[in-house]
Amino acid sequence: MDFKQVVGNRRTIRYFKSWQPVERAKIQTILEAGRLQSQHGNAKLIRKAVVIERGKTPDAVRDALVEAMYNQPHVQQAPVFIVWAIDMSGWDSLRDTLKELIDVRALNSTHGWSKEFIETAVIPNPDFNVMAGDNVFAEWLSAFECGLAVGSALLAAVDEGLGTALVTGRRAQIRQILDMPKFVTPTQVQLVGYPAESPGAGGQRPSPAFENLYFSGKWGVPLRSDPEVSAHLKAAGMLQEQAPVPWRADEIRALAQLFGLPE
């Protein structure tokens, strides 16, 4: 699927075919998309995930996670959970990772990189000295990098013809259920499955105007969108019909009856 179409097709799916499993190849593809996303901090072992599959993961573990995510209907229905997490111990390997990037010529002397620079400037920097406790910046960067991976994983799920959504839950409880160490923090849980609702889920959700989000030259000066570009993006499928489509209310009533949910 074309990238612009994937971006346009992405929705938060809240009705899944609980009876239809997700192929392992598609799960791997989603995870690979996260693995290969940008790693600005160059600590490659920061973002990790635990995959929970209906029928493969013990029911007691899955049921406990459903409860930790507030027993939401779409959580109960989804056949796959990807529990994304931040592993702060991943910063321990930063020195070796940076040296490896020099060896493969991804970091170069043209930009001031050397193994001596890593030892004398980068590693002693409090921003990266996570295990010494000076980790405010590193925590922020770790969360940002995990978010990058999750964003790619969401789009990969759509590209594989799946429905997907992010949900939150009681993090301490999720950590305990999955036996995560104290330096690992579960972030968001990505639900994955075949959608029981239409993939378009009633149309593209309302978003703020382009000019309210992006500025030109300085803060507060709107960057104006070009109508011709917008027309091109509509033709490419990135900009789509806005919610709600006329038949959405009927679809929700049918789904409520299918899953025994209040109308």
C-alpha positions in Angstrom: 0.0 0.0 0.0 1.3 3.5 -0.8 2.6 5.3 2.3 0.2 8.2 2.0 -2.7 5.8 1.7 -1.5 4.0 4.9 -1.4 7.2 6.8 -4.8 8.2 5.6 -6.3 4.8 6.4 -5.1 4.6 10.0 -7.8 4.6 12.5 -8.3 3.7 16.2 -10.2 0.5 15.8 -12.5 -0.3 18.7 -14.3 -3.5 17.4 -12.2 -6.6 16.6 -13.0 -10.0 15.2 -12.0 -11.8 18.4 -12.4 -15.2 16.6 -9.9 -14.5 13.9 -6.2 -14.9 14.9 -3.4 -12.7 13.5 -0.8 -14.5 11.5 2.6 -14.6 13.1 4.2 -13.2 10.0 2.1 -10.0 10.3 3.0 -9.6 14.0 6.7 -9.9 13.1 6.3 -7.3 10.3 4.7 -4.9 12.8 7.6 -5.4 15.2 10.2 -5.0 12.5 8.7 -1.7 11.6 9.3 -0.6 15.2 12.8 -2.1 15.4 14.0 -0.2 12.3 12.6 3.2 13.3 15.0 6.1 14.1 17.0 5.8 17.3 18.1 9.4 17.9 19.8 8.5 21.3 21.6 5.6 19.7 20.8 3.3 22.6 19.5 0.4 20.7 18.1 -1.7 23.6 15.7 1.0 25.0 12.4 0.1 23.3 11.1 -3.4 23.8 7.7 -5.2 23.8 5.9 -8.2 25.1 3.5 -9.9 22.6 0.3 -11.5 24.0 -1.6 -13.8 21.7 -5.0 -15.3 22.4 -4.7 -19.1 22.5 -0.9 -19.0 22.9 -0.4 -16.9 26.0 -1.8 -18.4 29.1 -5.4 -17.3 29.7 -4.6 -16.2 33.3 -2.0 -13.7 32.0 -4.2 -12.3 29.3 -7.2 -12.0 31.6 -5.1 -10.2 34.1 -3.9 -7.7 31.4 -7.5 -7.2 30.3 -8.4 -6.2 33.9 -5.4 -4.0 34.1 -6.6 -2.2 31.0 -10.0 -1.5 32.7 -11.9 -4.4 30.9 -12.6 -2.2 27.9 -14.6 -4.0 25.2 -12.0 -3.6 22.4 -9.3 -4.9 24.8 -11.4 -8.0 25.5 -11.9 -8.5 21.7 -8.4 -8.0 20.3 -6.6 -11.2 19.7 -3.1 -9.6 20.1 -1.6 -7.2 22.6 1.8 -5.7 22.0 2.9 -4.2 25.3 5.4 -1.6 24.5 8.0 -0.8 27.2 11.0 1.4 27.9 14.1 -0.5 29.2 16.4 2.1 30.9 19.1 -0.5 31.2 19.5 -0.2 27.5 21.6 2.9 28.0 24.3 0.6 29.5 25.4 -0.4 26.0 25.6 3.2 24.6 29.4 3.3 24.5 29.6 0.0 22.5 26.8 1.1 20.2 28.4 4.4 19.3 31.7 2.7 18.6 29.9 0.2 16.4 28.3 3.1 14.4 31.8 4.6 13.9 33.0 1.2 12.6 30.2 0.9 10.1 30.8 4.6 9.0 27.4 5.8 10.2 29.1 8.2 12.6 32.0 10.0 10.9 34.9 12.3 11.7 33.4 14.9 9.3 30.9 15.6 12.1 33.4 15.3 15.0 32.9 11.7 15.9 35.7 9.6 17.2 36.1 6.9 19.8 38.1 9.4 21.9 35.2 11.8 21.7 32.8 9.1 22.9 35.0 8.4 26.0 35.8 12.0 26.9 32.7 14.0 25.9 29.6 11.8 25.3 29.7 9.2 28.0 30.6 11.6 30.9 27.7 13.9 29.9 25.1 13.8 32.7 22.3 13.7 30.1 23.4 10.2 29.1 24.8 9.0 32.5 21.7 7.1 33.2 23.0 4.6 35.7 24.4 7.4 37.8 21.0 8.8 38.3 21.3 11.9 36.1 18.6 10.7 33.7 15.9 13.3 33.2 16.9 13.9 29.6 17.5 10.2 29.0 14.0 9.3 30.3 12.4 11.9 28.0 14.5 10.7 25.0 13.6 7.1 25.8 9.9 7.8 25.8 10.3 9.8 22.6 12.1 6.9 20.9 9.6 4.4 22.1 6.9 6.6 20.6 8.7 6.6 17.3 8.7 2.8 17.2 5.0 2.6 18.2 4.0 5.1 15.4 5.7 2.9 12.8 4.1 -0.2 14.3 0.7 1.3 14.0 1.2 2.1 10.3 2.7 -1.3 9.7 -0.5 -2.9 11.1 -2.6 -0.9 8.8 -0.4 -1.8 5.8 -0.9 -5.5 6.7 -4.7 -5.1 6.5 -5.2 -5.1 10.2 -7.0 -3.0 12.7 -5.0 -1.4 15.6 -5.4 0.9 18.5 -3.5 2.2 21.5 -4.8 1.8 25.0 -3.4 2.6 28.5 -3.7 0.7 31.7 -2.4 0.5 35.3 1.4 0.4 34.6 2.5 -1.0 37.9 0.0 -3.8 37.6 1.1 -4.6 34.0 4.7 -4.6 35.1 3.9 -7.1 37.8 1.8 -9.3 35.5 4.6 -9.6 32.9 7.4 -9.9 35.5 9.2 -6.8 34.2 12.2 -5.6 36.3 12.0 -2.2 38.1 14.0 -0.4 35.4 11.4 -1.3 32.7 8.3 0.8 32.3 5.3 -0.4 30.2 4.0 2.5 28.1 1.1 1.9 25.8 -0.5 -1.3 24.7 -1.1 -1.8 21.0 -4.2 -3.8 20.2 -4.0 -5.7 16.9 -6.6 -7.8 15.1 -8.9 -7.9 12.1 -11.5 -5.2 12.4 -15.1 -6.1 13.0 -16.1 -2.6 12.0 -15.4 -1.1 8.6 -11.7 -0.3 8.3 -12.5 3.3 7.7 -14.3 3.3 11.1 -16.8 6.0 10.1 -14.4 8.4 8.4 -11.2 10.3 9.2 -11.3 11.8 12.7 -11.4 15.6 13.1 -7.9 17.1 13.4 -6.8 20.7 14.2 -6.3 22.9 11.2 -2.8 22.8 9.6 -2.2 26.4 10.4 -3.0 25.9 14.1 -0.2 23.3 14.4 2.7 24.5 12.2 4.4 27.9 12.1 6.6 29.8 9.7 9.8 31.4 10.9 8.7 31.9 14.5 6.1 30.7 16.9 2.6 31.9 16.3 3.0 32.8 12.6 0.9 30.2 10.7 2.4 28.1 8.0 -0.2 28.2 5.3 -1.2 24.9 3.6 -1.2 24.9 -0.2 -4.7 24.0 -1.7 -3.0 22.2 -4.6 -0.9 20.0 -2.2 -4.1 19.3 -0.2 -5.9 18.2 -3.4 -2.9 15.9 -4.3 -3.0 14.3 -0.8 -6.8 13.7 -1.2 -6.2 12.0 -4.5 -3.4 9.9 -2.8 -5.7 8.9 0.0 -3.9 10.7 2.9 -6.7 13.2 3.3 -10.0 11.4 3.4 -13.8 11.9 4.0 -14.3 13.3 7.5 -16.3 11.5 10.1 -19.1 10.7 10.5 -20.1 9.0 7.3 -24.0 8.8 7.0 -24.3 5.1 7.9 -22.0 5.2 10.9 -24.8 5.2 13.5 -26.4 2.1 11.9 -23.0 0.4 12.0 -22.5 1.1 15.7 -26.0 -0.3 16.5 -25.2 -3.5 14.6 -21.9 -3.9 16.3 -23.5 -3.3 19.7 -25.9 -6.1 19.0 -23.1 -8.4 17.7 -21.0 -8.0 20.9 -23.8 -7.5 23.4 -22.8 -3.9 24.2 -25.1 -1.0 25.2 -26.5 0.9 22.3 
